[in-house]
């Protein structure tokens, strides 16, 4: 079972060489090379022309994991279909123009066995971009890795955090896919996003689950886990779509964070 790309050619280039070149250029512009690998990162998931410069900071932070074939728990929100729980899908590979990524079926199975919160529904994944758009960055930075795809529907993120903590192993990394506020004037968006980021940096998982961010539930799950494990968040970059489009009348906020 291969999950085929849904947004290649719209959110990012469909032509492999063009995509690889674009990702490499974005990573090169992220000017904070990491000294060590984080436990987790948060990255935006809009079209690369809008959020790519911010997302690159998140993924460049993972450079020390290159060649180590980590398992990546990739967590994002479902935008198109409503459902209860967190879906892993039934896929054994996820495909992008840069190739196929194997699913860590053992780790997926462990989550499915732990709780009925986890489901194998494929339908929410099929049109969804929140996980897919992060994969080319991960492929470029890590080379080989295994994937645990976790698409969040209606679910208590703090309950999910407990199950994630139970299955994590040394060397795993979590990637949360989320944008911040949507379609406010730039100045208002920056105020809203500053409050959201303050909540995240304070490791207030419950508070974060009520902030304006489409991926607030996976982000809150990471935050609860980080609080339990004493991981400390750091803001790497922030921007709005107005910084790249020039239109500041209705913007989307983007942030890159790492957790150590």
N, C-alpha and C positions, 0 to 999 in steps of 0.2 A: 504494500500500500504506500504510494508516494503522494504526498501533498504537493500539488503543482502550484506555481506562483499565481496569485490573484491580481497583483498590482504592478508586476513588471511592465515597464513601458508607460506607467503613469506616475507612481511615487518615486521610481528610480529607473534607470535605463534598462531596457530589455536585452541590449546587445552586450555580450560578455566583456569584450575588451573596453567598451565605453564605460560600463559599470565599474570594472576593476580600476580604470584610470580615475574615475570620479571619486571612488572611495579612497584611493591612495592619496589623491590631492587633498581631500578633506582631512584625512589623518595627519598629513604633513603640516597642515595649518594649525592643528591642535598643539600648542606650544608648551605643554607641560608633560614631558616624558616622565614616566613613573619610575620610582626607585624600587618598588615592590608591588606585587599583585594585591588588589583589594579582595575582600570577601564577596562584595556585591557592587553593582553599579546601577544607576538609574539613567535612562536615556529617552529622549523624545522619539516620536514615530511618525512625524509628518513627512511630506515629500522632501527628498534630499536637498532640493534647492532652497527650502525654507529652514528645516531643522538640522540638516546635515552638519553645518559648522559646529553646532552645540553637541550633537550626538557623537561626533568624532572625539571629543574630550573623554566621554565615557569609555569608548572602546579602546582608545590609546592607553588608558589606564590598565588594560588587560594584557598589554604587550609581554610582560614577564611570564605569562602562561603559554606563550607560543611554543609549539612543539611538545607540549605536555599532555595533550589530548584530555582536557578536563571534561567533566559533565557540566553542562550549562543548564540551569533551571531558568527558562525564559518565561516571564510572567507578564501578561498584558490583559487589557479589558476587551470584552466583546462589544463592538459598536453596532452590529447589524441585526443580530438575533438574540432575543431575551431567553435565558434559561437559568435554572438553579444549579449552583455548584461551580466546580472548576473542571473544564474539559481538557483531557489529554489527547483526545482523538484516538483513532485506531491506526494511525500512520506508522510505518517503520522507517520512512525517510521523508525529509522535507527538501524540496528542490528550489533552487534559485538559478539565475543564469550563470552563476559561478560554480554550479555543481550540486551534488546531493549531500545532505547532512544526515547521518544515522541517528535515529531515536534510541535513547538508552532504555530499551524495553524492560530491562530488569528493574530500573528505578521507577519507571511508570507503573509497573506491576505492583511494586511495594506500596505506592500511594493508593492505588485502586483497592488493594487488600486492606489498607488501614481504615478507610472511611468511605461511606456513601456520598460524602461531599464531592468526591472525584468521579467523573463520568467519562465515557469514551465517545460521546456524541461528536460526530464529524461535522454536522451541518453548521454550527457556529463558526468553525474554522474556515470553511470554504471561501467566503467573500472577504475574510478579515485581513487587515493590514498590520495590526499592532505587533504581532510576533514576526511576521514575514520581513518587514522592512529592517529589522535588526540583524537578520541573518547574513547579508553580504558583508557588513562590517565585521561580524564575528568570524566569517570565513577568511576575510583578508588579514585579520590580526592573529587569529589562533592557528590557522591552517586546519588541522584536524581537531574535531571535538565531537562529543555526543550531546544530544539534545533531550531535555525534558520539557515539552511544550505545555504550558499551563495557561489556558484562556479562562479568565474570570467572568462568571455571570453574577447572579444574585447569591451572595454568600457572605458569611461572617469572616472577615479577613483574619481576625485573631484566632479563630478556630483553625483556619488553614495554616497559620504560622506554626502551631503546635505539631501538626503532621509533617510539615517541611523540616522542622528541627529534628524530628525523629529519624528521618531518612538521609540527612546530609552526611557527607563523608569529607575528610580532609582533602583539599584540592578542588572540591566543587566550587562553582561560582554562580551567584544569582544575578540575573539581569531583569530589571523591571522596566517595562515600556510604558511611558505615560507622557502626555502633554499636560500643560497647566491650564490656565484660564482660556476661555474661548470667546472671541468676537466682541470684546470690549475695546473702547478707545485705548490707545497705547498707555497713557498715563494711568488710567484706571486699572488696566491689566497688570501693570508693574506693582501697584499697591496690593492687589489681590494675591499676586504670585509671591510677593515678599512675605505676606502673612502665611501662605502655604509653606514656603521654604523654612520660615521660622519654626513652624509646627513640626516639620520633618526633622530639622536639625536638633530639635529638643527631644526627639524620639517619642513623640506623643502619637501613638498609633491610632487610638480612638479619635482624637481630634483630627488627624489627617484624613480619616475615612469620611469626614464631613466637609472637606475642603473642595474647591473647584479644580478638579484634575480628573480627566477621563479615566486614568488608571489609579484612582485613589485607593481602590480595594487591594490590588496587588502591591501597591506601594505601602499601604498600611500593614499588610502581612509581612513584608520585609522589615518594616519599622519595628513591629512587635518582636520579630526574631532578632533583630539587631540589638534591641533593648535587653533581651534575655541573655544574649551572648556578649554583651558589652562591646559591640562594634560601634565605632564612632563615625558619623557621617561628615563629609566635607563637600561643600559646593565647589565644583570645578568651573562651571560656566553657566551663564544665563543670557537669554536674548528673547526677543519676540519676533514674530514673522515680519513685523515692520522694519526690522533691521536689515532684512534681505530683500523684501519686496518694495520697500519705500512707502507702502500704504499703511498709515498709522491710525486709520479710522476704525478698523475692526481687525484685531490681531489675535494670535494664539501665542501663549507663552511656552518657552522651552527651557529646561534645566538639565544639567549633567551633574551627577553626584557620585561619589565613591564612598564605600563603607569599609573601615579597617578595624 
